[in-house]
Amino acid sequence: MDLVVQCVMTFVFLTVSSIDFTVGHPQCLDFLPPFENEESNYCSEYHPNSCCTANAATDVKKAVNTFLKNSDVRRRAKRQCSPYLHNVTCTTCSPYAAHVYEAENAEVPRVFPSLCYDYCLEFYSNCYPLFFDYYNLNSTGYKRGRRSARRFCKRHISNDPAYCYPTVVQGPVINDTQTNPNCDLTICALPIATQLRNPIAAVHSYDQTGRLFVAEQIGIIHVVTKDRKVLPTPFLDISNKVLTSSFNGDERGLLGLAFHPNFKNNSKFYVYYSTRSSRRFDEDGNYISHISHVSQYIAPGGGNVADPSSEEIVMKIPQPEGNHNGGQLLFKDELLLIFLGDGGGGGDRHGTIGHGLDRTTLLGSVLCINVTTLPYTIPEDNPFVNQPPIRPEIYAYGLRNPWRCCCDRGDLVNGTGKGRIICGDVGQNAFEEIDIIEKGGNYGWRAFEGFRCFDRNLCSNITDAISPIYAYPHRTGRSVTGGYVYRGCLFPNLQDLYFFADFERGIIWVLREIGRKWEKLNVCMGGEDICHSGGLVGKDRAKHITSFGEDEYGELYILATDNASPHKRRGAVYQVIEPERRADPSKCH
């Protein structure tokens, strides 16, 4: 952001109200979600959803007018260029400003926004050579003319056609290829809970009750009974202490839920949520955006209503930015695993090597702790025990923003894969990845993104980075949502398939393990000709997949929303139904 500010002007980005975008992943240059702002007479194409206050938009106008006034270019040329320069500088107010300026690219941050190719040619023709001076661009070798325009635009436009001006004004057009006829597997979805606010977890309680516990990002957990009824009284409501907002794309809130494997006897469960910090800076002078809490609660007698006053804080993790919080909680052999993002911002910019590779911080890591008693203890076989200054809680590291992970319960017959941890790790600006998490493993961020080097100063010195089992580029999708290996009984065709999705595009895929390789298969939602009975839906399910869930029987659930604001009741939980081949329910336990 600093480079853009130096070249244009100083903006103060405020987050004060709400936004109601339903596509893409809006993000401002300060990496916060955009907000609903009072109407401005300038940069008005970004009202009400903007990254600029009305005053900041006016500052854009003043900066351009002052520049044009002081330029010694002929008046006619100024008049011809003026509307183009105003339009292009207003992209700093776009709800997608961070994408348009590729602000998360640590190596090549943009000072000149991404323009769609045809518009770039038009802009070059009408504003040569004014924009070179305005953006402090090197004009050496460029002349007025079509050849130079093509060379300039090919060099400066983004590779992502969804995030270029003017296409981005209406929001990125993201096609849902669930309708792709090249389907390897077709599924339907059975709604079991609707009108939810960004459902982020659906887990069971290990107690043979058949209940499913559904967590909303706003801080409320609901009980879905074995016979698919949502109980009117929440299991837990901590929305008064959970930090979130109505901003579309806000990554704070209630982000993780896990029940102790011995919940039937000890009634303990654990949540991961964001809360406000009482301090703005830590003892080392580092800024604190908010605090992530991992807390233990009690549900008396293992019942349907937990005691909100029973909270015992297991761990507090200061977060330097509002995004990349991670938040997954899992139990493995009665040890609690906590999945943390790198702390946010662009390019893991904190510290000399970023949080992901810095094992003196908890961020960008998977933690493993024993919560049998509190305060927690460190398992003796954790990989970095007694290796100060490395934090002994760390189980694996080098992650950017792990979003939804699972602990595989293993093949129903031979147990293959049991205990294997599989994660979706959200990428930067090029690749999304799926990882198998190993004890002591280094997953490479910020040296690597997917299979590719991200930071050239780091990747040449990293020799132990573990590659993903699968990665896909941003022309395919932009925000991975990890899932589960299907281990249920009802749908034999789904056995051993790992389900995952892309949040923004709403696409579902599966990975099938063949030897040491993983093969990707395309999943399609069925149409009315297939998903036509018993309340099933297909292509008309909620689009953006926030998470997956698994019940006590290994059956699989999709959590999705049509609006990513944590305050909008546009989310639902669906059971995955494979219509082609079903097992006898009486034989599934």
Secondary structure, 3 states (H helix, E strand, C coil): CHHHHHHCCCCCCCCCCCCCCCCCCCCCCCCCCCEECCCCCCCHHHCCEECCCHHHHHHHHHHHHHHHHHCCCCHHHHHHHHHHHHHHHHHHHCCCHHHHCCCCCCCCCCCCCCECHHHHHHHHHHHCCHHHHHCCCCCCCCCCCHHHHHHHHHHHCCCCHHHCECHHHHCCCCCCHHHCCCCCEEEEEEEEEEEEECEEEEECCCCCCCCEEEEECCCEEEEECCCCCECCCCCEECCCCCCCCCCCCCCCCEEEEEECCCHHHHCEEEEEEEECCCCCECCCCCECCEEEEEEEEECHHHCCCCEEEEEEEEEEEEECCCCCCCCCEEEECCEEEEECCCCCCCCCCCCCCCCCCCCCCCCCEEEEEECCCCCCECCCCCCCCCCCCCCCCEEEECCCCEEEEEECCCCCCCCCCCCCEEEEECCCCCEEEEEEECCCCECCCCCEECCEECCHHHHCCCCCECCCCEEEECCCCCCEECCCECCCCCCHHHCCEEEEEECCCCEEEEEEEECCEEEEEEEEECCCCCCCCCCCECCCCCCEEEEEEECCCCCEEEEEECCCCCCCEEEEEEEEECCCCCCCHHHCC
